[in-house]
Amino acid sequence: MNNVFVYCEIEEGKVTDVSLELLTKGRSLANELNCRLEAVVAGTGLDGIEKQITPYGADFVHFADDERLYPYQTLPHAKVVKQVFQKEKPCIGLFGATSVGRDLAPRIASALKCGLTADCTALEIGDHTDNKTGKEYKNLLYQIRPAFGGNILATIINPETRPQLATVREGVMKKEKVAGNHQGKVKKVDTKTLLSDEDLIVKIIERHIEPRKVNITNSGIIVAGGYGVGSKENFNQLFELAEVLGGEVAGSRAAVDSGFIEHVRQVGQTGVTVRPKLYIACGISGQIQHRAGMDQSAMIISINDDPDAPINQIADYSIIGDLNEIIPKMIKYYRKNSK
């Protein structure tokens, strides 16, 4: 019970970004624990899928290639992952905090009678001593996530059960290939004898998928507005600034709740997590719920008329003043000096 496992999701033949982020983090955890990083993937047409996975540090790829495993369904996928985990006995299992991961991970936790922490924003390895018994636990997975409405960060451990399961939100971990030409082994899961008619009782007759219209997660530059922007009309200048910079527009929960901008653009604990090279926060106070979704940005510029706004504590540059005067000037000078 000492290997780290990542469940990899597949969309249109490609491993999703959140799974690649988890592989990157899993590699770091495995190095610290001096163990292997292994991946589990299920679907159809998976020939060569390991070429997408092993560059991110996976030593072993368990794959179940069966046309009955696509599109995703709870029962057959849970059966595959459960069997792999029961056989390989990992110490850690990581899932994306997606619709698939949030459906699958609790099933595995229930079947294996182990702990699960949802929507983690950080994962670390550490020790723990029970204050009552004095018992010491080594190399536990610290599962860190916002709690009490995002007002605190809670560190959760599962000292007695294995595997230690966690779901992690997209964007909170780095996605990075390992150095060198990393090679991994492949092992096929035999689904012919594993899956029964009971596992396949649900049949998907037809699927309708609406493509994602806005993708702020992968944007290198984000211009975000909060309640301080004042109105939906005032957000137009944020869109204009984002267009000049080649970025995307985002909003805080307060801006979304006020109808200034659509929910798909919300950044924060109840929105998406982003890690852009540049994050311009306009009229955002910077409560912890919002900072949880953007504090890993490479550079943060705050535009706010309140010098004591919490966002200024993490901003690299703070511009104190009326955003309705500052943003038009930024647009003007960026237009003038952009090639």
N, C-alpha and C positions, 0 to 999 in steps of 0.2 A: 504493500500500500504506500507507494512513494512516488508515483508518476503524476504529472499534470496533464489533464485532458481538456481539449477545447472542442465543443460541438460547432462545426462549420456549416453555416447556412449557404444555400445555393440559390441564385436568382439568374435565370436565363443562361445557365451554364457557367456562371462566374461566382466565385466565393465573395460574399458580401464584405463590405469595408469593416463592419463591426467585428466579423470573425477574424479578419486579418489583424485588427487592432488587438484582439484577445490573444492571437498567436504570438504577437510581439511581446505582450505582457507575460504570457505563459512561458515564453522562452526565458525571460528575466527571472521569473519565479523558479523555474526548473534549474537554472544555473545556480541560484542561491541554495536550493535544496539538493544540488548535485544529483539530479535525476533526469529522466527523459521527458520530453514534451511530445504528446501524442494527440492526434486529431481524429475526430469521428465525423463522417459525412455520409449522407444518405440521399439517394435520388436516382435518376436515370441518365444514361449517356455520360458516365463519369470517367471514361477512359482518358488518362492523362491529367486528371484533376489534381494529382499530387504535385504537378509542376507549378500550380498556383499556391500550394500550401507549404511545401518544404522550404522554399526560399525564406520564409518567415520563421524558420527554426524548428519545424516539426521533425522529430526523429522517426516517427511511425505514423502512417495514415491508415486508419481502419475505414474501409468504404463498403457500403451496401448499394450495389448497382442493380436496380430492379424497377421496371416500368410502373409497378404498382406503388412505388414510393414517390412518385411525382404526379400531381403536386402534393405538397405537404399535407399529411393527415396525422392527427394525434396518435391514434392507436398503433399503426405500424411503425411509425418513427420512434415512439416510446419503447416499443418492443425491441427494436434494434439497439438503441442506446442503452437500455437496461441490460441486455445480454452482454454487450461489450464491457460495461462497467462491472457487472457481476464477475465476469471472467478475468478482467485485467486488474480490478481492485485499485483504482486510482486514489490518490490522497486528495486531489483537488479536481473539480470539474467546473468549467466556465462556459456560460451561455450568454448570448447577446440579449439585452433587455428589449427585445423586439416582440411583435405579436407571436412569432414562432417560439422564441426563447421563453417568454412568459407563460406560454401554454405548455411547453415541453418540460422545463426544469422542475416545476412542482410535481409533475407526474413521476419523474425519476426520484425526486426526494421522498415522495410518499412510498414508492415501491421499495426503495432501499433503506427506508427509515433513517434518513439522515437530515442534517440541517441545510437550510437554504436561505440566503440573504438576497433580497431583490434590489435592483437599481443601485448597485454599488458605483461609487465615483473614484475609489482608490482601493488597491489591493497591496498588502505588504506581508512579509513573513516576520513572525515574532514569537516570543515566549510568554507564558502566563503561569502565575502561581495562584491556586485557589486559596482565598483568605480563610476559609473555614477549615479545610482539611490539610492545607499546606502542600498539597500535591502539585508537582511541577509538570508543565506541558511544554514541550519543545517544538519549534518550527510549525506553529499554527498559522493558518491563514487569517490575517486581520482583514475583515470585510468592512470597509468604511463607506458610510452612506449618510446623507442628510436625514435628520429626524425632527420631530416636533415642528412640522411646517417649514423645515429648512433652517431653523434657528440654531441648531447644534449639529455637529458631526458625530455620529455614533460609530464606535468600533465594536463589531460583533464577531464572536468566535464560536466555533463548534468543537470543543475539546474532546468529546467522547465519541463522536460519530464520524464515519468516513463513507463516502468522500465528503469533503467540504465543498458545497455547491454555492455558486453565486451567479447572478445575472448582472451584466455591466452595460451601461448606456453607451450608445454610439457616440464617438467623438471625444470621450474622456481619456482614452488611451492613445498613445502614439502608434502609428502604423509604419513599421520600419523593417526592411529586410536585414537579415544577418549578414555579416561580412563574409566574403568568400563564397565558394560554390557549395552551399550546404546541401547534402544529400540525405534522403530519408527512405525508409523501407515502406512497402505497401502490403497490406493484408486485407483480403476480401472476406466480407461477412456473408455466410451462406444463408440467403433469405428463403430459399425454396423449402427448406425444412423448418425454418424459424417462424415464418408467417402463416397463420391459420385463417380460415374463413371468418372467424370471429373478429380478427384484427382488421379485416377488410370489409366489414359490414356496411360501412358508409361509402357511397359511390359519388364522386363529383361528376355531374353531368355536363356542366358548362361553367366557364370562368369568365368574369369580366374584370379587367384590371385597368384602373385609371393611372396613367403615368404621372409621376411626381412633377408637378408644375414648377415648384420652387425647391431648390436645393442649396440652402445656406450652409449646410454642414461642411461642404467641400470648398466653400468660397475663401479665397485668400485675403479678401478685404471686406469688412462688414461695417456698414453705417447703421447703428441701432438707435432707436428713439424710445423715450419713455413717456410717462404722463406729462412731463414738463414740456413736451413738444406743443401741447395745447389743443390740437385738433387734427382731424384726418386730413384737412387741406394743408396744414403745415408740414405734414409728412411728405408732401410733394417735393419740397426742397431737399429732403433726405434722399429721395429717389434720384433727384437730379445730381446730387453730390456723388452718390454711388455710381451713377452712369459715367460721370467724368473720371472716376477712379477705377472703373472696371470691376466694381464689387456688387454686393447684394445688400438689401435693406432688411433689417430685423427689428424686433420690438420687445419691450419688457411685458410682463404679464399685465401691469397696470394699463399700458397702452392698448393691449389686446382687449382687455375687459372693457375699456372705454370706447371700443369700436374704431380706434384710430388705424388699426392694421389687422390683417387676418392672422388666425391662430397658427397657421403653417409657418409663419415667420417668427414665432415666439422663442426667445432664448431664455433658458433658466431651468430651474428644478422641474417645473411642469411643462417645459418646452423641450427644445433640443440643446445639445451641448456642442459648442464650436471651439475651434483652435486656430483662428485665422492669424495671418502675419500682422494684420492691422485691424484693430477694433476701435471704432470711433463711437463713443457713448454720448448721445445728445439728450439732455434733459432726463437722464436716468439717475435716480438717487443712489442705486447700488446696494440694495439690501442683499443679504446673504443668499436668498433664493435666486436672485439674478446672477450674482457672482459665481455661483456653483456651475453655471452654464457657460461662462466665458473667461474665467480668471486664468486660464492657461494660454490665453492669446499672447503672441510674441511681443506685441506692442499695443498699449492701450492709451487712447487719447480721450479725455473727458471734457465735454463742453457743458458747463452748468453755472447757473447764477448763484449757487450756494457753495461757498468755499469749504463748508464743513460736511458736504455730501460724502457718504461712505465710499462712493466710487473713486474719489480722489485718493484714497488710501492705497489703492492698487494701481492707479493710473501712472504711466510713465511721464505723461504730460497732462497738465490740467489747465484748461482755458476758462477763466472765470468771467462770465458775462452773459448777455442775452444771445441765445442761439439764433434768433431771427435776424440778428445783425452779423453774427460771426459766420454762419454757414454760407450766406450769399457771397461774402468776401472770399471764403475758401473756394467756392465754385469759380468765382471770377479769376483768382490767381492760378488755380489748377488748370483752368482752360487756357490761360495765357502762357503758362510754362510747360504744358504737356506737348510732347512731340506728336 
